[in-house]
Amino acid sequence: MANKANQWNIALLQMDIAIGEPDLNYAVLEGLLEQAIKAEAKPDVVMFPEMWNTGYALDRIHELADVDGERTHALLSSFAREHGVNVIGGSIAEKKGDQIFNTIYVYNREGIKVAEYSKIHLFRLMEEEKYLQEGSHIGQFELDGIPCGMMICYDIRFPELSRKLALGGAQILFVPAEWPNPRLHHWRTLLMARAIENQMFVMSCNRVGTSGTTEFFGHSMAIDPWGEIIAEGTEAEQIIRTQIDLELVQQVRSRIAVFEDRRPSLY
Ligand SMILES: O=C(O)CCC(=O)C(=O)O
């Protein structure tokens, strides 16, 4: 169960990512995880950014990606079990056979992998489609009995996906990202829109730092089902902490009955 009935403490680990240096990135993440767990309000859920193991080193991704996710699994599964914490494992470059996926692993408090999701909309502006394989299913799962959804970065531009997750029961949407300048306005607006239109919590975790000439602005956000930003990161590496009460989802949904008022026969 969540901490108290339906309450979750969430920690968003807004990290910098060294491009093409998995050893460094695993070490940075381990440090942040240790820090996250030391807080007085122990997190129920932790999450990190997109492609945190390699960054966008796409031209060397076949040699750098985590083969069958084994290194990531060893770290995250044992962390989840040791500390009794749910883990939304950001996303990693994952090698399966000769294909590379951009994949999130989700662990429950026992350290069991309960779900995985590979990005289904590949971002052409970063030439993802030339190097990565798109996923073939959506990201729906439960943690502590709470229905959740997940998507990755560019996926938030596709409202049909979050609506499908909401219709499948999701009360909270998790979004790891590497969303760069100059599109802060898009990032904030799209995340708020996904929360408002689906009347669910949205938790996003973006990276900070630079990669070549590309700058990443952080601004990881926790947004409630009313669309209010309840926590937001700066542009520095940091842990953003928030506490949510999942009861709010039903309160907002019963106040404005969007799901009952839909007219799917017309659109
Ligand atoms: O849609 C955007 O503007 C950013 C998307 C992106 O950077 C990504 O999916 O990696």
The ligand as a Gaussian input file, in Angstrom:
#p B3LYP/6-31G(d) Opt

LIG

0 1
 O        8.935000      16.901000     -28.711000
 C        9.909000      17.583000     -28.350000
 O        9.953000      18.799000     -28.536000
 C       11.078000      16.954000     -27.674000
 C       11.066000      15.465000     -27.783000
 C       12.374000      14.856000     -27.457000
 O       13.357000      15.524000     -27.253000
 C       12.468000      13.395000     -27.352000
 O       11.463000      12.689000     -27.498000
 O       13.586000      12.909000     -27.071000

